[in-house]
Amino acid sequence: MALFSTTETLAEPGAVRPVSQAERIKTIDILRGVALLGILLMNIPYFAMADRFSDVFRNDPRNINFWVNVVITILFEGKMRALFSMIFGVGIILFMARKEKSGPGAGGPSATGLFFRRMSWLVLFGLLDSHVLLWMGDILYYYGIIGMIAFWFRRMKPTYLALGVPLVAIIGFVMNTMFYQNVRDKRLAFLAVQNAQQQGQTLTANQRQVIKNWKEAEKEFFPNEAEIAAHTRNMKSPDYLTVATRYRKEVWDGQTKYLIFGIWDPLALMLLGMALYKWGFITGQWPRRRYWLTMLLGYGLGLPLVTFSFYYFYKNIPSSEAFIPFMELHPVEWVGLIYPFQRILLVLAHASLIILLIQGATGQSGWVQGLLNRLGAVGQMAFTNYVMHTVICTLVFYGYGLNQYAEWQFYQLYFLVAAIWVLQLIISPIWLRTYQFGPLEWVWRSLTYWQRQPMRRTTTTDI
């Protein structure tokens, strides 16, 4: 199998079916594989560690955990999810292009119908991942919903799609600021009532409601030591339902009450992915010199920005408790504007570096090409491998599994990350030598087309 392909092969008109192996763009699979493995770097602490876990090291440069956190925050935090979202946006274009080219077939669903069925199943899979497998950080649900929105923008010119990034960054900043100020207003109102109470004033019904409002917000966003201990006890319980009570309400609130705050960032990144695909960036069609320039500019501008941002929070918010007095003094968190821009700069730099490696390895037979092939296999099985992260981590850390929750130091988590990476880099290509799809990819495709899809390869393929 060729490692690197820059064009998509579209099926001849006829029966609608899933994409074949020959029609895949390997660069996209490799980028997706890198993003999928990279996401685990940020996800694993939320499987494994108690609330406010970083307070013990986030302001202590003498602690090894501090420096592990520095590396992950500066180089990977937000960037892997951004890359994954961009590739998801590319997938929308590729899915629709092939389906529209092949036509609906005799009495079959339209391409649009297939796409929305596909996204609806993804939403359901996300609900299962978050409420049955109990992964609080699930993205499948959100991608299913946001994918249905991004779908309507797929025909736009790439310039307009890319402009969605700064536009949505501003919208997201405004909405996050509104959310931040809502919490801040509750805090300031509480302080005013507290001051009145200290002066001996009898509290009115409205003032008592102000206290209640803040206490509810504090419990939701700023758990105290007793609440953290209670949460940890729930997570370490051998009873599945007890563990489930820890997160289900919080997760459901995120999927419903706070959904409007969570759609903008992935949507902008999906649209950016569409633009980069149309420009030829994602598929490696640019000259190497342009990728080098993009990489150098991305790292040259992005690294100073993210380093400044990290240092700002290191100095001004050294602990979770310090956020409350910071919030009292700052009506707008202006430094938050840095985040979307440093992240785009760095994700483009990362993607350029990977594409340069792919271009350099084309036609070679060394270890780099072997690793890229394995990353491509991980990317082809991204759905299965993503859910595998959930299954492995919940069984290792949750109370109904090995009960390692809140037992490991932060840096120790990354030994497990490395083990999972090695496992998936080994088993993904082995699986794809015999089967066309990963297990969950096969289920998803069969449900999308509403018929059982062929699973086993008719010929053996080198991955």
N, C-alpha and C positions, 0 to 999 in steps of 0.2 A: 504493500500500500504506500502510495506517495505520502510523504510527510507533510507536504505543503502544497496547497491548491489555492488559487486566487479567484476561481470562478465557481459558480453554482451550476450544476447540471440539472436542468428542469425536465420533469417527466413528460412524455408524450401525452396528448389528450387521451382520456379514457377513465378507467376506474380510479377513484380517489384512494390513496394509500399513504402509509407513512414514508418518510424519506429513507432512501436506500443508502447503503454504505458508500457507494460510488458517488452519491450526491452530497456528501458531507464536505464541509470546508474545515480542514484540519487545524488551521490557525485558530479558528473560533473554538474548536474543541479544546485546544491547548490553553487558550486564555481562560476558558470556563473552568478547566481543571485547576489551574493556578488559583483562580478566585475561590473555588470551592474549598480547596485545602487551606488557603489563607484565612478564610472566614472563621475556621475553627480556632485560630489564635485568639480572636476576640470573644468567641462564644463560650469557650470552655470554663472561664471563671464563673459564669452565671449558671453553669451546671453544678459547679463544685464548691463554691465559696459562699460564706454567709454575707448578709447585707453589710455594706460599708466595709468590705474586706480590705480595700486599699488604704484605709485610714492608718494602718499600722506601719506602712512603708512609703506612702506617697510623698512624704516630706523628709525622708531620711536617706540621703545619698550613701550612707555607710551600709545600707541594706541591699543585698543582691537583688531582691525583688523590685526595688526602686529602679534599677538599671534595666531589668527585663521589661518593666513597664515603660520606660523611656523608649526603648527600641520598638516595642510593639505600637505604642501610641504614635510615634513620629513616622514610622515607615509603613505601618499596616492598618492601623485603626481607621475605619471608614473607607480605606482605599480598596480593600478586597470586596467589600459589599458594593462599592461603586462599580468596580469592574464587572462583578456578577450582574448587576442591574443593566449595565451597558450591553452585555452580551445577551441578556434577556430581550432587550429591545431589538437587537439584531435578529433574534429568533422570530420575533413577530413578523418582520419583513420577509424572512426566508420562508416561513410557514405559509404566509398568504401568497407569496409569489408563485410557489410551486402548486398550491391548490388552485389558484386562479388560472394558471397555465394548463393544468390537466383537466379542469372542468369538473362539474359535480357528478358526472356519471349518470346512469339511468336511474331516475327517481331518487338519487342520493341527495344529501344535504349540500347546501352551498358552502363555499369556502368560509364565508362569514359565520354561518351556522356552526361549522366544525370548530372554528376558532373559539367562539363563545362557549361551546360545549367543553372544549379543552380547558379553558380558563375556569369554568364552573367546577370541573372536577378538581382543578388545582386548589380552588378555594376550599372544597371539601377535604382534600388531603391535608391542607393547612390546619383545618379545624381538628382533624384526627391527630396531627403531629403535636398540636398545642394542648388539646384537652384530653386525649387518650394516652399518647406517649409522654405528655407533660413537659414539652419544651416551651418555656416561656418566651424564648426569643425567636419563635418560628417566623419565617419570611414567606412561606408558600401561600398562606392566606392573603397576605398583602399583595404579592406578585400577581395572584389570580385577579384580584379586584383592579389593581392599577394597570395590569395588562389590558383589561377591557377598555380602560380610558386611553391608554397609549395607542391602541389600535386605530383610533380615529384620526391620529396625526401622521400615520405612516406614509402618506402620499405627499406630505409637505416637502418643500425644498430643504436641503440640508442646512442651509444658512439659518432658516427660520427655526428648524428643530434645535440647532445648537444655541440659538438665542434664548431658548427656553431655560438654559442652565442659569445664566445670571438673573433672568426674570423670576424663575422659581426660587432661586437663592434669596432674592429680596422678599418674595412673598412668604417663603418659609421663615425668614428672619422676622418679618412683621408678625406672623402668626405665633411664632415662638415667644416673641416679645410680649404679645398680648397675653399669652398663657402665663409667662413669667410675671407680668404686672398684675394679673389676677391673683396669683398666689401672694405677691408682694403686698397688694392692697389689703388682703386678709390679715397679713402679718402686721402691717402698720395700724390697721383698725384695732387689732387685738392689743397692741402696745398702748394705744390711746385708752382703751377700756381698762387695761391693767393699771395704768397711771391713775385713772379716775378712782378705781377700786382702792388703790393705795392711799388716796387722799380721803377715804372714808365715805365716798359717795355711794348711795344706794343704786344698784344697777337696774336699768330698765329692761324690758323684754327684748328690745332691739340689741342692747349691749350684751345680754346673755346669749343672743343668737350669734353675735360677732365672735364671742369666745368659742362657741360650738363650731362655727365655720372654720376657725383657725385650727382647732384641735383635730377636726376631721382631715384638713389638708396636711397637718403635721404628721398624722398617723399614716397617711397615704404616701407622702413624699419624703418624710424625715423620720423614719422609725427610730425610737429610742432603744437603749440597751435591753430593756425588758422585752420589747416587741421583737427585737432581733433574736433574742434567746428563744422566744416562743416560736418564731419562724424556723429557727434551726432545729428545735425539737420536732416540729412537724416534718421537716425534710428528712430527719433521721429515723422517723417512725417506720417500722416494718410493714405497716398497713398502707396499702396503695391509696385508699380513699383519704387517709389523713394527709399524705403527701400532696394529693391532688387539691386539697382545700387551701394549701399554701398559695397557689398561683392562679387557680381558675378564675376567680373574680377579677384579679388584676389583669390577667390576659384578656378576658372578655371585655373589660373596660377599654383596653387598648384597641381591640378589634371593633368596637362600636362607639363608645362615648368619645374617645380620642382619635378615632380613625382619620378625621379631617386633618389632624396635625401630622399624620404619618404618611400621607400619600404624595406630598409634593416632592420630597427628595428623590425617592425611587422613580417617580414619573419623569423628572428632569433628566435623570441619568439614563433611563430607557430611551428618551428622545435623543440624547447625545449619542448613544450607541447607534441609533438609526442614522444619524447624520454622519458619524464616522464610517459606518458601513458604506453609505452612498458616496463618500469621498474616497473610499478605497483604503482608508487607514487600517481598519480592523482586519482586512483580508490580506494585508501585506503588499499592496500594490504600489506603495510609495517607494521612491528611490531610497537607498540606505542612508544617504546624506540627510534626507528630511527626517528620518527616524532618529538619527544621531542628534540633529538640531533640536527636535522635540524633547528628546530625553535630557539633553543638557539644560535646555531652558526650564523644563519641568523640575528637575532637581535643583537647578540654580536659584529658582524663585521659590519653589514650594518648600524646600528644606528650611530656609531661614524663617519663612512664615510660620510653619508648624512648630519650629523650635521656639520662636518668640511666644506663640500661643501657650505652649507647654510651660514655659518659664513664667508667664504671667499668672497662670493658675497655680503653679507651684508656690509663688510668692504671696498671692492674694487669697487663695482658698486652700490652705494646707490640709484641711480635713473636711469631712462632710458637715460637721457642726459649724465650721467657719463660713459655710455658704449662707447661713441665715443672716448674720450681721453684714456680710457682703451684700446680700440682697436688699437689706434695709437702707444701705448707703448708695446703691446704684440702681436708678430707675430703669436703665437700659444696659444690657450687657453687650456693649459695642464690640468687644473682642470676638464675640461669636460670629461676626461677619467674616473673620479670617477663615473659618473652618471650610465652608464650601469651596473657596477658591484654592486654598492650599491642597485640598483633597483632589480637585480636578487636575491641578498641575502635577501632582505626584502620581495619580493613577495613569495619566497619559505618559509620564516618564517610565513607570513600571511596564506599561503595555508596549512602549517603544523598545525597551530593553529586551522583552520577551520576543517580540517580532524580529529584532535583529539577531537574536540567537537562532530563531527558526530559519531565517534566511541564510545565516552562516552555516547551519547544519544540513541544509538541503543537499542531497546527493552524497552526504557523508555517512559513515557507518560507525562512528565513535560513540562514546558514552553520552555525549550531549544529545545526539539524535535519539538514542535509546531512552533517555529520560523524557525527552519531549514526546515521544510516542506513548510512553506510559502516562504522562500528564494528559495527552489527548484522550486516552482510554478513560481516565478518571472523569474528564469533562463529558464524554459521551454518556457516562453513567452518573451524571451529577445528581439526579433526583434520588437514585438508590443510595449513593454515597452520602448525600446530605442527611437522609433519614437514618443511615447507618451511624452517623455521628450522634444523633439523638439516642438511638438504641444503646450504643456502647456507653455513652457518658451517663445516661440515666441509670443503667445497670451497675456501673462502677460507683457512682456517687450517691444515688438516692437510697433511702432507708430500706426499701423493699429489694434492693440489690445488694451490693457489697458494703453499702453504708459508709462510704468514704467522704461524705459531705462534711465540709469544714474541718477536715483532718489534714489536708496537704497544705504546704506553703505554695505561694503563687508560682514561683519558678519551677516547682516540681510538676506542675500541671503540664508543662511543655515536654516532659519526657513521654507522657501519654499521647500528646499531640503528635510527636515524632513517630511513635509506634503506630498510630492510626494512619498517618501518612504512608509509612512503609507498607502497611497492610493493604491499603487501597491501591497504591502504585503497583503492588504485586498481583492482587486478585483481579483488578479491573481488566488488564489486558488478557489474562488467562480466560476470564469469563467470555470476553468478546471474541476470542478465537473460535468458540463453539456457538455462541448465541449472537443474534443481531442486536439485541437491546439488553440493558440491565433489567432485572426483575420488575422494578417499579415502573421503569420506562415502558416495559411491555404492557403492564396493567393499564397505565395511563393511555397508551395508544389504543389498546383494545376498547377501552371505555369511550375514547374520543370517536372512534370509527364505528362503535357499537357492534363490533364483531371481533372474534378471536383472531389475533394477528399471528402469523408464523413467527416462531421464536428462534428455532435452530437454523444455523447457516446451512446452505446447501453445499458450500465449499469452505475449506479452512482458510482463514485470512490471518496474515501476520499483523499484529498490532504493535 
